[in-house]
């Protein structure tokens, strides 16, 4: 019998059009290559070349209108099986905001929420009472929350996770270790601490742009991948490309190859990295069945 095809999910990619909205984080000469539209037609051939079947489209700005656009785009883009969107977690009716999004075309693909926490002036933003109330509504709605933090915000992220035992969290970009400046022990200690909570998963993503953009090799990332493997194990690490941000430092195939180094000696763990763990984290099984993707995963 011919073996079933492997399913591969990219759990972290973006689309945007700077001519239609403002992206303050794109300011500066270094970010100039990103200041153009990126959409499904740009990503589709890269997915095909790298053997990626499906993606999660992740928010870029604090604007519910962007999430509405992403859901509409997901409704007509077969490879986008889920959207990690944004709502104002401190708004007066977070439950209502989520319900409104789910009633829109593509609303069935809303699987999570995210806020650009590392851009907040307050390092303890995640522990504000209003934010905690908003997160409670998100979890009651069956959504996962992506933690976009650096080392500065990791203590608050850990406190937030402790406040919601069992709730589904995903740590984006391994909490952005400052790779270009050398191995940071404070980041590593805080990263290992949040990993002790079983309800936190972690995306192996965003690493190339934390390294020196023109001065890395695949082995540059091995100490970080080894730590992630020890801290999170084979069932809580998730592949994400962070495309097109990652194009500042690497092409799509190179980013996928770096993630694969995490479990190069363990085929079963690699399969979970590239599919099964994302399916579990974002409850993707119904969407995979609905949209006719392979359900072959471990």
Secondary structure, DSSP 4 states (H G I P E B T S, - for coil): -PPPPPP-EEEEE--B-TTTS--GGG-SGGGGGG-S-B-HHHHHHHHHHHT--EEEEE--SS-HHHHHHHHHHHHT-TTEEEEEE---TTSS-HHHHHHHHHTSTTGGGEEEEEE-GGGSS-TTGGGSHHHHHHHHHHHHTT-EEEE---HHHHHHHHHHHHHSTT--EEEGGGG---GGG---HHHHHHHHHHHTSTTEEEEE-S-TTTS-TTS--GGGGHHHHHHHHHHH-TTSEEE---BTGGGGT--HHHHHHHHHGGGTT-HHHHHIIIIIHHHHHHT-HHHHHHTT------
